[in-house]
Amino acid sequence: MTDPMFPPLDGVRVLDFSRYVSGPYAGMLLADAGAEVIKVEPEGGEISRSLPPMMQDEKENLHSTYFLRLNRGKKSVVLDPRSAEHRSALERLIASADVLLENFRPGAFEAWGLGWGELQRINPGLTYATITGFGHSPSPARDWPAFNLVAEAMAGVVGRLPEGDQPAKAAGLPFGDSMASLHAVNGIVMSLLRKARTGRGSRVDIAMYDSMLSANEWSIACQSGAGIEVELGATVHPWFAPYGLFEAKGGWLCICVATDGAWRQFCEVTGFEELWQDERLRTGSGRAEHFHDIIEPPMSAWLAATPAKDAATRLANAGVPAAPLQRPADLLTDDQARTRDMLATHSVGTSGSITLAGNPVRIEPRATPHAEGFSTAGQHTDEILGQLFSERAHLPS
């Protein structure tokens, strides 16, 4: 294909057997890249279709926002991998695919007669991608059930670690899922590149715990190399200041003064010439040491009199890394998100709509940036299986 606008994964067929977040998000990112993603669901649909919060269209039909946010641009086939009646259709579908993606616990596909060896027999070129809590190889936690918070806690990636009377605090967003999704997509694309050279498929084994441990690389390096436990959720950076989230007039903002140049610009914007002249504040470590007693009092007064967005804009325009702290409602009207095409409104049912976050990967020249449409459970069963079977009578009931 010579058209420079064709999507990078055009012509790649992905079978998405996954549920909840980690697998479906990976499948959606592949659909955004142009892959034909077929969601393989049980009768009645994947469990996420019924999970809250629900939205209502103009005809009062209910739709799960949990499901919608992770499943745009996918086709849907209803097949049960545990059913002997569906086995022939399932094998033909697998034989037609480039990728099989699932996030069941280790051993599930083997129990259904679809282990890696059998999948290779059916389709030697298949990329078999799995996302589990702790991976498929033997390990102490291999068979533990896991959701995102399990991986985050075990890898030490939380919003705040417990310290004295201060309780631990979860990060709040499903990073344990989304990080695993990103690594799964990366592994799938690498496997497809290797297949282009060798003609052989690969097994991609992604663990949520591994993904979060790799995300915690800074804390691990600090602990191992310097014997320092990084204080997660601290209001003051251990080596730089001011660096963190601060309250201003009518809102909050982040300020990240990590260099001497940014410190100079910060003092110019705020009018704190005396702070710039203070020898104790000439280094990042000095500013961190004296943040509370020297920098914080005048800074807090300046922020209390300055609207958060105005303060962030003035600092950023002067070269100081800063930004307002935005809520989800703010993001829906954010000019930065709109101009970067990071928000897209999609039709739901016959009369509803939902705005979803877009795909941050930009490859120029660019094809359609976001896959479109939401399938009902089994919407494409006859169409897709009809392509694989020459006679309608051979389709599973």
N, C-alpha and C positions, 0 to 999 in steps of 0.2 A: 504494500500500500504506500503511495507516494504523497497523499494528502497530509500536509504538516499539521492539520487541525484534528487528525484522528486521535482519539483518547489513547494513552499509553498502554492500557490493558485491553484494548479492543480485540475481540476474538477469544478472550480467556473465559472459560466457563468455571464458575465456582459453585460448589454445593455447600450451602451453609446449614449445618445441622444444629447450630448452637442456640443457646437460650440466654436470657437475662441481658448482660451488658458486654462482657469482654469479647465474646465471639461475634455477636451482632454488630458491634461497633467496627470491628476489623472488617467484617463483610461489607458494611456500608462504605467504608473508605475504599475498598476494592471496587465497589460499584461506581463511586465517584470517579475512579480512574478509568472507567470504561468497561470493566469486566461485566459479563452476564452473571449476576449472582442469583442463584435459585435457592430460596429458603425451603428446606425440606422439613415439614411440620407434621405432627401427629394429627389425628382427627380432632377437629375442634380448634386447632391452631396452637401455636407456641404459647406457653404460659404467660409471657409478657403482654399478650394482647388483652389480658384481663387485669393487669396491675395498675393501681392508682399512681398519680392523680389522673382522673378522667376529664376529657373535654366533651362538650356537647355541640353538635352542629345545629343548623337552623331547623332541621327536622327532628330534633331531640334524640338523635342517635348518639350513643356514647362511644368514644374512642380513647384508647389509652395513650396519654402523652409519653409514658414510659416506653411504650412500644414504638410510637411514631418517631421519636428522636433518634432511633438506632436502626431503622429498617426502611429508609427511603430507597427507591430505585431498585428494589428486589422483586423478582418473580416468586411465586409460591406454588409448591407442589405438596400434596398430602400423601405421604408414604410412611409406613411404620417399619423401621429397620428390624423390629422384633417379629414381624409377621412373615410366615412362610409364604402366604399368598402374594405378598408384595415383593418377594425376593427376586424374582426374574426382572421385574421392572426396575428395582433398585440397582441390580447389577448392571443393567443396560445404561442406567443413568450415570452410575459411577464410571463406566467404561467411556462415556462421552465427555467426561469432565477433565479439567486440568488441575483443579484444586478441590480437596475435601477439607472443610473446616468444622471442627466440633470442640465443645468445651465441657464434655461429660467427665465424670471422675475416672481415673485410670482403671482400666479393665472393662468398662462398659461396652465398648465396641467389640472387644475380644469376646465377651459373653454373648454378643449377638452374632458371632461368626464373622465379624468384620475387622479382625485385627490387621496389623500392618502387612503380615505375610499374605493374607487373603486379598487385601486391597491391591497389593502388587501383582497378584495373579490375575485379578480382574483388569487392572490397568497399570502396566509397568511404568508408565510415564507420569503417574499421579503424584502430586504434592499433597501429603497428608499432614495437615497442620492441627495441632491440639493445643488448647489452653487449659491448664489445670492449676490448682492451688500450688502444688509443689513438684510438678513434673512427673514424667513416667518412669524415669530411672530409679532404682532402689535408693531410698533415703528414709530417715526416721519418720518424716511427716508425709510420705508419699500418698497414703490412703486417707489422710484427713480431709474432711469437707472444708471448703473455703469460699468466702465472699471477700469483697475488696478489703474490708476492715481487718480481716484475719491476716492477709498478706502485709498490709500496712503496719499493723501492730508488731508482727513477728520480725519485720525488717526495720523496725524503729522509725518509720516515717509517719509521724503524727503531727498534729498542730502544736502540741506542747507535751514535753515529758514531765512526769511528776517530780516535784522538788519541794521538800518540806510540806507545808500545808497546801501547796498548789497542786490541784489534781491534774491528771493527764487529760488531754483534749484531742479528739479525733480531728483529722485534717478537714473533714466535712464533705469533700467531693470524692467520687469513686476513683481515685488515682490508681488503686490496686488493679482495677479493671482496665482503665484507659491506657496505662503504661504497657500492660500485657498486650492490649490490642495493637498498639503501635509496633511493638517488637514482633508480633505475629505477622503483620503486614510486611515488615522489613524482611523477615525470614521467608515468607512466601515469595516475594519478588526475587530474593537471592536464589531460591530454589528453582524458580522459573528460568532465571538466567543460566543456571547450571544445566538445566534440562535442555536449553537451546544448544548447548555445546555437546552434551553427552547422550541426550535422548532418554535419560533415566529420571525417574521421580525421586523424591526425597521425603524424609519425615522431619517435620519442624516441631520441636518439643518446647513449648513456652510455658514457664511457670510464673504465676503471679508473684510469688515470693521472690524469685530471681529478678524479676523486672523491678520490684520495689527496692531490693537490695542494691541493684545497680544505680537506682535513682538516689540512693543514700550515700553515694561515693564520697562526698565531702566529709560527712561525719565519720565515716570509716577511716579515711586518710588522716583526719585530725587526731582521732583516737589512737590509731596505730603509730603514726609518725611522731606526734608531739605530746601524746598522753592527755589530750584535751577533749572533753565531752562538749560538743556543740550544744548550746542552749537553744532548743527549738522554741519558736514563739517569743523570743526575748524582744523587749522594746528597744534595746540598745545593742548594736552590733559589737562583737568583742574587739574589733580592730578598727572600726570606722565610726564616725559620728559627724553630723546627724544622719542616721541610716535606719529607717523603719517607717512605721505608720504613726501619723500624728494628727491630733484633732485641730481643726481650724474653724473658722466661722461658718456655721451651717453644714459642716461635713468633715470628712477626713481626707487625707492625702498621704502618699508615700513620698519620702525624700531620701535620696541615695547619694550622699556625699562620700565617695570612695577614693577621690584623688585630691591632691593639693590644688589643682586647677579648679575643680568643682567647688572646693571650699572658698577659693577666692571669688568665684562668681556668686556663690551663696551670700557671702558677706556684702557684695556690691548690691545685689537685689534687695536684701533686707535692710541695708544701711548700717550694718554692724561693723564699721571700720575699726572700732576698738578691739573687736574679736580677731580681726585679721592681723592686727598689730601685736596681739598677745603671743609671746614666744612659746607659751605652754601649749598652744593650739596649732603649731606649725606642722605637726605630723598626725597621721590617722590615729595612732595609738594614744597620742596626747589628747586628741579631741574625744576619743572614747573614754579616757580616764577622767576628763573634766567635763563630760557632757552635762551631767546633772547639776553640778555646782556653778558652772560658768556659762555654758551654751543654752541650756534648756530654759532658764527664766526669761531672757529677752526673746528667744525664739517663740515660746509659748504666748507671750504678749503680742508679738507680731502676728502670729497665726490667729489668735482670738479676734483680731481686728480685720483680718483679711479672709474673704470667702475662699473656701477650699479650692474650687476650680480656678479662681483667679490666681491664687498663690502658686498652684501647680503650673499654670500656663506661663506665668512670669518667670518662674525658675527654669522651666524646660526651654523657653525661648532664649534664656541666657546661657544654656549649656549645662544646667544642673539636672541630672536624671530625676524626674518627678512626675507624678500623675495623680489625678483625683481617684479616690476609692469609689468605685461604681457598684451600684446594686443591679440585679437582673433587669429591673424596669428601666434603668438608665441605658443598659446595653441595647435594648430594643430600638432606641432612637439615637444611638451613638453614631456620629458622623464618621468616625474612624472605621467602625465596623462596616458601615454601609459602603464607604468608598473602597474598601478592600474586598468587597463582595463576600463578607463573612456572615451575612444574615440573608436568608432566603425564605420567602413565604410560599408554602406548599398547600395545595388543595387537599382537603380531607373529606372523604365521602362525596356527597353530591352538593353540599352547601357550606361546608366548613373550611377553615384554613388555620394553619399554624406556622409560626416563624421559628426556624431552627438555625442553630449554628452551622456554619459552612465548613468546608474542607480547607485547611490552611496551606496545603501544598499548591504552589503556583508554578506551572511549567509553561513557558512562552515558546512559540505561539500556543494559544490556549483553546482547548475545546470546551464544551459545556462544563462548568466548574462543579456542579452538584447534580447527582442523579435525581430523577424526579419520580413521584408517584408512590402510592402505598397499595400493596396488594391485599386482597382478602385471602383468608386461608384456603389454599387449594385452587386459587383462581386460574392457574396456568397448568393444572394437572393434565387435562385432556390435550392441550396444545403441545406440551413438551413430550409427554409419553406417546402421543400420536406420531411424533417425529421419529420415535425410537422403535415403534411397532408398526408393521405394515398393515395390520388389520385391527379394527376397533375391538374385536372380540378378545384379543389378547391382552387388553388393558385390564389391570386389576380393578375390582369393583370397589 
